[in-house]
Amino acid sequence: MEFIGTINESELINGTSKLISINGKDIALFKIDNKITALGNSCLHKGGPLSKGKIGKKYDGYYVTCPWHGWEYNVSNGKAPPGYDEQQTVYDVKIKNGKILVSNQPIVFSANKKYDGSLKDLIKLQYETTPDSLNILGISTTNMNQNLERDSTSEMSLNKALSYAKQKYNASTVLLKLRDLEFRNCEGYYSINEQACTWPCSISEMDENDGMNEVYRKMILWADIVLISTPIRWGNASSLYFKMIERLNCVQNQTTLHDRVLVKNKVASFIITGGQDNIQHVAGNMMVFFTELGFSLPPFAFMGWSRGWNAEDMENNVLQFSKSRYVNRSVRDLVDNGIKLLRQVKGDPCKTVSSPQPKIMEAPSKLKTD
Ligand code: FES
């Protein structure tokens, strides 16, 4: 085995790490208690840079924590913490005349356990839609005390729409209430590095019971049509709606990073209700987001309910809503239009979709300049 000269020993401060490269391979050097070790730099999870990780004493030794999602490796032998089987690549190190020499071949090769968890259907994108399916997913984003349920105009409209779709079109329907799904907020891995925002979401991988996994499954794999209902809260969609769409960054990000559109031949429509106003603003926001994911929008893609700026008498809102002929008619129109568009889409489905959105290879730092 050959040893290659790298940096001077004095350049690596005790308790820190440094990135070097040997024959095009990135290697992280660590110096702990004045002993130098060398591990493969690329994390076995999604390639995060271990040389930028925090080093600390834990378990049975010193570990480096990957800055992307927190996988840990013992810096002296590359092993994952006790109880885990992953093994990072380890290189041999010698010191000669104050220089750090690193073997050109690993002395321990990496081993990564093949993922065998419950997210396989999402990883492999096992779509459940067929040319004939008519699967309609309703997502209610209103929040309420689960022990003290109240009448919600947005959720009642959604229920009306789903019942109509079932009765008239024999559609398969599923209603997800976000308030019943316990899910974590987006933790902004994208802000560390665009590649750290993964599909399925990194949080889903960390916690297979996270409630968003049900949304991913139903929205991306199962649904032909997605109907989303929201109340208006301070002029915007509900906080649960925003909590959900932040976690859908991992869907949109696939287009940006891998030119891979996960949502094809699917239709989205919206139900927006509020005691006062701002329906068009909320609709505009929702429509933009869902076309960014790849959904098609039918003509008149939303219905709204609002009694106007000075309608502070909320105790009359549900009563007026229940009596409204407009509501009953407009949710039916919403469903009819969505199904018409779906039929057109399914008549000539696209296998690939090109997205005019920015791609990572077009980012300023990736562009070659002459
Ligand atoms: S923990 Fe290292 S890339 Fe995810």
Residues whose N, C-alpha, C, O or C-beta is under 5 A from the ligand:
A	BS01	FES	C43 H45 K46 G47 G48 C66 W68 H69 G70 W71
